[in-house]
Amino acid sequence: MSSNQSNTQNGSEQKKNVTDSTQTSLSKKTEITIPEFEGSIVNQLVTKFTDKIVQVVYVRPGRTKILVPPNEIVQVATFIRDTLGFDHAESVSGTDYPKDNQIEVIYHLSSYSDEKLSSHVLALSTRVDRNDSRVPTLINIFKSAEYHERETFEMLGVYFEGHPRNERFLLPEDWADIPPLRKEFRIKGR
Amino acid sequence: MENFERKFDETIKMGLEIVKETEEDRLMTLSVGPQHPGSGHFRFTIKVDGDYIVYCDPDPGYVHRGEEKMCEYRNFIQNIPHLERPVIHDSTNITYSYSLAVEELTNIQVPLRGQYIRALASELNRQVYTLYWLGIYGIFLGHSTMFMWPLGDRELFIDLLEALTGARVTHAFNIPGGVRNDVPEGFKDRCLRQVAYFEKRLVEYEDIFYNNPLFRQRTEGVGILTKEDAIKLGVTGSVLRASGIPFDVRKAEPYDVYDEIDFKIQYMKTGDSYARSMVPFLDMKESCHIIRELLDKMPQSGEVRAKLQPNPKGPAGESYKRVESGRGALGYYIVSDGTPKPYRVKLSVGSFRNMLALPFLMIGSKLADMPSIYWSLNYWPVEADR
């Protein structure tokens, strides 16, 4: 159960750069330091786009999460697909953070064509303002994100610019309420 | 009489002028579902030009239950029974990756025997699901024997799971930290006997269904999904493996005890409906080996679950875990803010991901091929809607 152990667990301090997470893992002297392979992916990303653009949230065995600004996400995603070899999105989801007045959109990317990457999931995330939540769509880079983005649009109200169909998918056609996965939406009676 | 004929001719002429064919008029729009018996609780609109489908638009959501929102109101343990509901026929696998993710968040170690038992339960449950799917696939291709046989043989595994978990369909057996109870006495012998019988039945399935010329004609070369397209669309599970990509989460990223189990990834290269219906069948065969191996290697005694706090919680953080379910990779993305209730739960399910292949394969194929394409996608509407 080595996968249960992780280097950084703190979700509230999500804006760390790569050196920070290296230091915490070394100073804690956990059994697992930053895995070499995952580290090399992160290093390539940070070398290509400076650590101002690509912030590394955590690096664990098989799991990496990076945070990029919304206006750079297309470039970073193109690099991830063409150079790093991640070829499809497993999941696109959003998390609402009313305290920070932000919504986080997160793409879980993985690879079928590269065997070395098949055990790896790269989480590409971006944070947008809750009141004006617009992100460029990634369906031109990862076609597999199409329905997931549409779901994120209706569930969290994130508008994907360039997506051909920002419209109802799972919710009823006559849904006339706020997007249900926003935190201020309460299930009736609870 | 003459007068009448003249009038009749004029009417026809007039009518023809009114119904002047345009491109749009040639197309007929059909709504398949949601009450249609061949689609499940799912609707897709297709337009046909003669025999050919030229447009297809899936419209899911008829059984959307808001599982992800419900998770935010209950603690990590209370979430298990309702998370089974999206796919009750595969209820062990859908709670499996949830348990794995919660274990990572709350830092629970599962005892080895517990790991073996839940892998065993998940393999048995995979058989139950695949047999149910095969039964439906059979009946919608007009092969009613293939409806009766799998649903009858499914009882074997349901009985085994009943003995193991205490419930026939929705088990709530996996919990963070292991499984709810130990294997009953005499279970191993019974399991081995029934699996041996089932393997004999699988040979008969092959003879009556997979080698049936009618079935082969309806599926071979129909709805071909190439390797490149499969990668691009990000499909998973049997749909992916039928297109020649040997990807199985149990091998790619072994969870629990799967790295100690020796099995082969079953895949085919043709990518047509036949391959997509054959791969789950090959998986069932392989699953029989896995079940036998798990029973052999399982430690004879020991704890089956870790001791849990009444309201388990861990530090704030997030986890993404996936397992191989009957419909492909099943991932849970859980964000925790340090309280006993998850802050956000996202299910990335195989059915939802495979739905993208539906319009892709439908457009350009014949209307008569619709059932064989639709059901070969291993699509479970309730799971896709969540």
Interface residues (C-beta under 8 A of the other chain):
Chain A: M1 S3 N4 S6 T8 Q9 N10 G11 S12 G62 R63 K65 D87 H88 A89 E90 S91 S93 T95 D96 I106 H108 Y112 S113 S118 S119 V121 A123 F142 K143 S144 A145 E146 Y147 H148 E151 M155 R168 F169 L170 L171 P172 P180 L181 F185 I187 R190
Chain B: P60 G61 H64 G66 E68 K69 M70 Y73 E103 E104 N107 I108 Q109 V110 A230 I231 K232 L233 G234 T236 L240 I245 F247 A252 E253 Y255 D256 G314 P315 A316 G317 E318 Y320 R322 A329 G331 Y333 V335 S336 D337 Y343 R344 K346 S348 F352 R353 M355 L356 D385 R386
